[in-house]
Amino acid sequence: MTPSTVFSFEINVTVGCACAVIAALYDAAGEMLGFSSFEAEFLNGEAETFEGTIASSGGAVLKAFIWDDLETMTPKCAAESAVVKK
């Protein structure tokens, strides 16, 4: 059984928008292990915290993306990443 990683990240919105939020987990070789996504609408000045679980092992990298939608996948901002601890 593959262990799971619980993740949490906060989004601080400076300009209101409708967008897709994606959290993806990558191994040391850069291969995607799994992802979680949803579409949301944010108000200007809003801060939201999101949590989820993705199957992983320690040493993987979690990246969070904000895209315009899941079809065109145009970034709304730079992706953020963090190493998953064992």
C-alpha contacts under 8 A as a table, 3 or more apart, distances in Angstrom:
res1	aa1	res2	aa2	distance
2	T	55	A	6.06
2	T	56	S	6.33
2	T	57	S	7.18
3	P	55	A	5.73
3	P	56	S	5.60
3	P	57	S	5.99
4	S	53	T	6.34
4	S	54	I	5.52
4	S	55	A	4.00
4	S	56	S	5.15
4	S	57	S	7.09
5	T	53	T	5.45
5	T	54	I	5.33
5	T	55	A	5.92
5	T	56	S	5.81
5	T	57	S	7.41
5	T	84	V	7.63
6	V	51	E	7.17
6	V	52	G	5.70
6	V	53	T	4.35
6	V	54	I	6.62
7	F	51	E	5.46
7	F	52	G	5.45
7	F	53	T	6.09
7	F	54	I	7.88
8	S	49	T	6.88
8	S	50	F	5.48
8	S	51	E	4.25
8	S	52	G	6.67
9	F	49	T	5.61
9	F	50	F	5.47
9	F	51	E	6.66
10	E	47	A	6.81
10	E	48	E	5.52
10	E	49	T	4.14
10	E	50	F	6.22
11	I	47	A	5.53
11	I	48	E	5.26
11	I	49	T	6.30
12	N	45	G	6.93
12	N	46	E	6.06
12	N	47	A	4.37
12	N	48	E	6.65
13	V	16	G	6.50
13	V	42	F	6.95
13	V	43	L	7.09
13	V	44	N	5.81
13	V	45	G	5.27
13	V	46	E	5.34
13	V	47	A	6.12
14	T	44	N	5.44
14	T	45	G	5.24
14	T	46	E	7.55
15	V	43	L	7.20
15	V	44	N	4.75
15	V	45	G	7.03
16	G	41	E	7.62
16	G	42	F	5.25
16	G	43	L	4.32
16	G	44	N	4.10
16	G	45	G	7.50
17	C	41	E	5.75
17	C	42	F	5.33
17	C	43	L	6.70
17	C	44	N	7.78
18	A	39	E	7.42
18	A	40	A	5.72
18	A	41	E	4.08
18	A	42	F	6.16
18	A	68	D	6.99
19	C	39	E	5.67
19	C	40	A	5.60
19	C	41	E	6.28
19	C	42	F	7.98
19	C	66	I	6.63
19	C	67	W	5.71
19	C	68	D	4.55
19	C	69	D	5.40
20	A	37	S	6.97
20	A	38	F	5.68
20	A	39	E	4.19
20	A	40	A	6.20
20	A	66	I	5.76
20	A	67	W	5.09
20	A	68	D	5.90
20	A	69	D	4.84
20	A	70	L	6.13
21	V	37	S	5.51
21	V	38	F	5.53
21	V	39	E	6.08
21	V	40	A	7.35
21	V	64	A	7.36
21	V	65	F	5.90
21	V	66	I	4.86
21	V	67	W	6.54
22	I	35	F	6.99
22	I	36	S	5.82
22	I	37	S	4.33
22	I	38	F	6.79
22	I	64	A	5.67
22	I	65	F	5.04
22	I	66	I	6.44
22	I	67	W	7.87
23	A	35	F	5.53
23	A	36	S	5.31
23	A	37	S	6.33
23	A	62	L	6.79
23	A	63	K	5.68
23	A	64	A	4.45
23	A	65	F	6.38
24	A	32	M	6.89
24	A	33	L	7.55
24	A	34	G	5.86
24	A	35	F	4.11
24	A	36	S	6.47
24	A	62	L	5.71
24	A	63	K	5.31
24	A	64	A	6.48
25	L	32	M	5.72
25	L	33	L	5.40
25	L	34	G	5.49
25	L	35	F	6.11
25	L	54	I	7.33
25	L	56	S	7.56
25	L	60	A	6.55
25	L	61	V	5.62
25	L	62	L	4.48
25	L	63	K	6.34
26	Y	29	A	7.69
26	Y	30	G	5.36
26	Y	31	E	5.27
26	Y	32	M	4.28
26	Y	33	L	5.36
26	Y	34	G	7.49
26	Y	60	A	5.55
26	Y	61	V	5.12
26	Y	62	L	6.41
26	Y	63	K	7.86
27	D	30	G	5.32
27	D	31	E	5.51
27	D	32	M	6.52
27	D	33	L	6.57
27	D	59	G	7.26
27	D	60	A	4.64
27	D	61	V	6.39
28	A	31	E	7.51
28	A	59	G	7.03
28	A	60	A	6.07
28	A	61	V	7.46
32	M	35	F	7.78
33	L	55	A	7.56
33	L	56	S	7.03
34	G	54	I	6.33
34	G	55	A	7.03
35	F	54	I	6.71
36	S	52	G	7.48
36	S	54	I	7.44
39	E	69	D	7.15
39	E	70	L	7.99
42	F	46	E	6.62
43	L	46	E	5.46
56	S	60	A	7.04
57	S	60	A	6.42
57	S	84	V	7.88
57	S	86	K	6.80
58	G	84	V	5.50
58	G	85	K	5.05
58	G	86	K	3.87
59	G	83	V	6.08
59	G	84	V	5.31
59	G	85	K	5.86
59	G	86	K	6.50
60	A	83	V	5.86
60	A	84	V	5.25
60	A	85	K	7.81
61	V	81	S	6.60
61	V	82	A	5.64
61	V	83	V	4.41
61	V	84	V	5.69
62	L	81	S	5.43
62	L	82	A	5.35
62	L	83	V	6.23
62	L	84	V	6.65
63	K	79	A	6.49
63	K	80	E	5.55
63	K	81	S	4.18
63	K	82	A	6.62
64	A	79	A	5.62
64	A	80	E	5.34
64	A	81	S	6.29
65	F	75	P	7.28
65	F	77	C	7.66
65	F	78	A	7.27
65	F	79	A	4.85
65	F	80	E	6.93
66	I	75	P	5.92
66	I	76	K	5.57
66	I	77	C	6.32
66	I	78	A	7.89
66	I	79	A	7.20
67	W	70	L	7.10
67	W	73	M	5.24
67	W	74	T	5.22
67	W	75	P	4.30
67	W	76	K	5.18
67	W	77	C	7.66
68	D	72	T	7.21
68	D	73	M	6.08
68	D	74	T	5.49
68	D	75	P	6.34
68	D	76	K	6.14
69	D	72	T	6.04
69	D	73	M	5.54
69	D	74	T	7.22
70	L	73	M	5.31
75	P	78	A	6.97
